[in-house]
């Protein structure tokens, strides 16, 4: 064989280095003539209610809080964004400006415009095939993970088709009978157990033996005596009802229901996180179990993971719980990054369905800074004295110190009574947060007034009396739960926080994508959730991405 000259040898080494670079993460590799690897797996992660403001809360805490667990490391969201692509997405429904979770998730799942509070339907109300159903039809494994209820709007929209999100009993039945989802892990047991389990001793005993988890509340929301757990078992699903059962589960089909309704909120989870006695699995643990099972399918998989209680904290204007929910979600995101970081066959898309609460840090006229000195030359003859209070970084740690959600604080204040007193509420807030309410502020939280928008047939507006909201009251809609919002709004001035609503806003949300070479072309733009949905379906059905 003829020896290579110096120039050809240098060119060969350079080519080798180029190819070595291509072996790194696919979205950051150099362009070569080598064909882009096929997308075998698609992972969609949805932070329900996670607008740019909520991401900003997490990032400020991670980088600047004294007691941040990140300790100068980046968040998983930032890691994915740095390695992949970052864009934004609008999410408006077919006929309105502001979306709910059902419509938004439906648009992500189908790539088709939908309308308010519908599940898996187009704007006319006709069934549309979802990305999960496309994956199943092609022989791929499928999974749904959420820390809310399995029958809640977001997971439901990927696997079922119903006229309204409130039809959770019908959603539960469709999830089991359709047999489209191989792994389902969440809360919401109440929609899967028979109504007679409360009155019929034999039925209750059988259910207790089947579930074998004393901590679970066995109360049904069904109107019939169908036991969907038995039906699922007959269809080949393994069942799990606590963390240990989840870890020990075998096989390629799994139904895990770990709470009567929603699972532990972020604060409760972080308090129990390192306890060996923790019954509920975390969002991270459910996600990892789903990946373990689904990745066994040689054809690949589609998995949707929802951090759903970011939204619930936003609805309650509860900043401390919101921070913990973001931490919980980012922990699951980090686990996914660890799983995919050396792969070239997986597309990961992280986004939100909408923003909740109109949250933000803001500067105020309360506690204007006193004059102080700075060492710089420009301040030799001048004091440093900003005109307004721009927010103390210490607030981040104070939010992190919160011991109970506003729901928990309200329950503690009420005790065995139906309603707290001003004194009991101030005590409960002081016991569980780094902030305090005055008695006058507590009385404002407890104040009520005639409901100007009374509707006798409405789930929430049928009450003739409503918590008294002094501004933007039209945007606080959830009946007596608005008292929790009022806690948040009273504490807001001590937190340098503003809330504009108890519902959703139209704020475009971030889209972080990680995967093939052309991921930047496809996702680094402002688009609509229907566009994201179409791209997910393309990735599943053609195993490629198209700009």
Secondary structure, 3 states (H helix, E strand, C coil): CCCCCHHHHHHHHHHHHHHHHHCCCHHHCCCCCCCCCCCCEEEEEEECCCCHHHHHHHHHHHHHCCCCCCCCCCCHHHHHHHHCEEEEEECCCCCCCCCCHHHHHHHHHHCCCCCCCCECECCCCCECCCHHHHHHHCCCEEEEEEEEECCCHHHHHHHCCECCCCCHHHHHHHHHHHCCCCEEEEECHHHCCCHHHCCCHHHHHHHHHHHCCCCCCCCCCCCCCCCHHHHHHHCCCEEECCHHHHHHCCCCCEEEECCCCCCCCHHHHHHHCCCCCCCCCCHHHHHHHHHHHHCCCCCCEEEEEEECHHHHHHHCCCHHHHHHHHHHHHHHHHHHHHHHCCCCCEEEEEECCCEECCCEECCECCCCCCCECCCCHHHCCCCECCCCECCCCHHHHHHHCCCCCHHHHHHHHHCCCCCCCHHHHHHHHHHHCCCCCCHHHHHHHHCEEECCCCCCCCCCCCCCEEECCCCCHHHCCCHHHHHHHHHHHHHHHHHCEECCCCCEECCCEEEEEECCCCHHHHHCCEEEHHHHHHHHHHHHHHCCCCC
